[in-house]
Amino acid sequence: MRRSSRLPKDPNQLAYQIVKLSTEEEPKGKLENAQDVAQEAISAYLSLIGKKGGLKGGPARAKKLSAKKRSEIAKKAALSRWEK
């Protein structure tokens, strides 16, 4: 929110202005609402893509790694969990 005027120096008037500014609700226009809806749709879509990739990537990587390498990775993960 932009202020076009400075706040008053009188403590009572200053307190009144602060309360007024903090409790004022800015009306949402149609453009902002449309942007919010679009942003939610984009977020949901990207979330689905991320989950899909994660579900495919983990098993594919595990299948590609040797048993020795998987064991090393698991030991490193366990150590980092126990260090906390």
N, C-alpha and C positions, 0 to 999 in steps of 0.2 A: 504494500500500500504506500503510495507516495503522499508526502505531506507538502502542501503548498505554502503553509505558514509555520512559523516557529512555535514551539510550545511556550506557554506563559511562564513568567518568573515567580508569580505568586503561588505559594505551595498548595493552597486550596484549589485554585484553578488548574494547576498542574496535575493534581490528583484526579480531578474531574476528567481532564483530557485523557489521562492514562487509562482510566477505567473505561471511558467511552471508546478509545481506540482498541482496547483489548477485548471488548465485548461486541464490537461491531462485526456483523457478518457481511462479507462481500457477496453480492449476488452473482451466481454463475450464469454466464451467457450460453447460448446454444453452441458457439464455437468451442468453448472450453469443454463442455460436456461431450461434444463429438470427438474432441481430441482424447479425452479420458477413455471413451469407449474404444477408440481405435488403438490406444496404447494397451488396454487390457486384452484386446484380441491378439495383438502382436505378441504380448507376453505369454499368453496361453499357447499360441502356436510354437513359439521358440522353446517353451517348456516341454511340449510334446516331442519336438525334434531332439532335444537334449536327452530326454529319457530314452528315446528309441536308440540313439547312438550309444548311450551308456550300457544299455541292455545287450547290444550286439558286440560292443568293443571288448568288454571284460572277458567273456568266454573265448572270443577269437584270440585274444592276446595270451590267455592261459594255455590254449591249445598249441600255440606257436612256440611257447617257451619250453625249455628242457626242464626235467624234474629238478636238476641241481639248481638252475637259475630261479625257479619258483620257490625252492626251499630257502635260498638266500634272501629273496624279496620278503618272504614270510618272516624270517628271523629278524630282518631289519625293521619290519613293521611292528613286531612284538616288542623289540627293544625300545622303539620310540614311544609305544603306548605305556610301557612300564616306567620310562624315565619321568613321565609327568607326575 
